[in-house]
Amino acid sequence: MKAAYVKHLGEVDEILYGDLPEPVPGPTDYLVEVSATSLNPVDTFVRSGRFPTTAPLPFVLGRDLVGTVVSAPVGASLRPGETVWCSSLGYDGRQGSYSDFAVVPADRLYPAPPGTDATGSHAHRLVALAHPATTAWLGWFDHGRLIPSDTVFVGGGAGNVGTAAIQLAASAGARIIASSHPRDFDALRAAGAEVVLDYRDPGLPAACATAAPEGVDLVWDTSGHHDGDFLAEVTAPGARILITAAAEATTQLPLGRLYTNDVSLIGFVMSRASSEQLARAAKGLERFLAPGTPNSLTTTITEVLDLSEAARAHRIMEAAEVRGRIVLTP
Ligand SMILES: NC(=O)c1ccc[n+]([C@@H]2O[C@H](COP(=O)([O-])OP(=O)(O)OC[C@H]3O[C@@H](n4cnc5c(N)ncnc54)[C@H](OP(=O)(O)O)[C@@H]3O)[C@@H](O)[C@H]2O)c1
């Protein structure tokens, strides 16, 4: 089969495209024919070794897939021919999804939502949403303990995670203040944000505090641009702050102003989610991932590239030139 893989972790030049033996599923694994995979920032972290994880060499890159079941383990709930998705390959010893075929443990493969075609635009949309939507679900419901009466702040609201986070929080009934570049204000309002603020504006903390005089209950700057004074100024007593990005940042925090207000910092990374957490998220996300419903999440796919262009896709991602998602098709 064709695959995009590395023989050594390192720079983009390590990515090879060529033939590897078709993977052999174990007794509790599915074999899936991949129709689409996508590029996540974390793919570049795994490839470079910046995110330490077990990566058996040669190592096929890639977290997410949409595809079709080829073979199923005994007693499995999904049958050959079913359209499926996964968002947790390519780390912790599992090979990735940048290949014609992938082995997926039974507890990490989910049925595609009703109405999803295995190929074409449906598959591209589903694979583009798999990672950011799962992150948004885990952030709000597993880690952030979002409740309908919460006022939330979503930074990086026009990003992949930010847009999914706004849409999920809106459907949960939360009041949403979000930041983005002004060119994206309309999109953020359409996603469900009540108040949209320019992330470049030095008056952002004051504008946020004016929009939420009682304070914000849950703050999630999905872009990782956390500013300590902003956090202290906008948070309500007992607020939670989610931290999920900016791996190398060393932000200064006014600790006294935070702890004397009972504010909690909650970090998480999707890579540490258990298969049970991910399966719960997949179930919860079903109506949001289904195409053509009032709940359908939106995504921007900037390019659909052939899998043989995986190295180019990584270069584009590392040059921070992506505003949306790159989908790769075998
Ligand atoms: N912890 C986890 O489990 C997890 C999971 C998924 C992703 N992540 C991380 O989360 C981050 C976001 O991922 P993503 O896919 O959503 O990225 P993305 O699509 O590139 O979104 C980032 C957003 O941040 C905005 N932004 C840029 N500078 C900003 C600033 N100073 N203040 C506020 N917003 C600003 C960007 O706006 P412009 O377009 O205007 O520049 C963009 O909309 C990445 O670092 C990724 O590695 C973590």
The ligand as an ORCA input file, in Angstrom:
! r2SCAN-3c Opt
* xyz 0 1
  N      -4.471     20.451     23.715
  C      -5.086     19.809     22.733
  O      -5.611     18.706     22.910
  C      -5.166     20.446     21.371
  C      -6.006     19.908     20.388
  C      -6.097     20.562     19.157
  C      -5.327     21.691     18.889
  N      -4.480     22.140     19.863
  C      -3.668     23.356     19.639
  O      -4.583     24.436     19.615
  C      -4.073     25.483     18.808
  C      -5.168     25.947     17.882
  O      -5.446     24.943     16.932
  P      -6.358     25.299     15.689
  O      -6.350     24.108     14.794
  O      -7.660     25.849     16.123
  O      -5.469     26.469     15.014
  P      -5.927     27.583     13.989
  O      -7.045     27.088     13.159
  O      -4.686     28.076     13.345
  O      -6.538     28.737     14.922
  C      -5.783     29.637     15.634
  C      -6.579     30.935     15.697
  O      -5.908     31.834     16.584
  C      -6.054     33.128     16.057
  N      -5.056     34.053     16.615
  C      -3.855     34.385     16.109
  N      -3.250     35.273     16.919
  C      -4.100     35.503     17.941
  C      -4.038     36.316     19.085
  N      -2.990     37.098     19.356
  N      -5.088     36.297     19.950
  C      -6.157     35.518     19.712
  N      -6.271     34.721     18.629
  C      -5.246     34.720     17.757
  C      -5.917     32.931     14.564
  O      -6.484     34.038     13.914
  P      -5.969     34.530     12.478
  O      -6.479     33.522     11.512
  O      -6.611     35.877     12.364
  O      -4.466     34.574     12.523
  C      -6.714     31.650     14.355
  O      -8.064     31.909     14.091
  C      -2.828     24.918     18.126
  O      -1.701     25.408     18.811
  C      -2.936     23.407     18.313
  O      -1.673     22.798     18.375
  C      -4.394     21.561     21.085
*
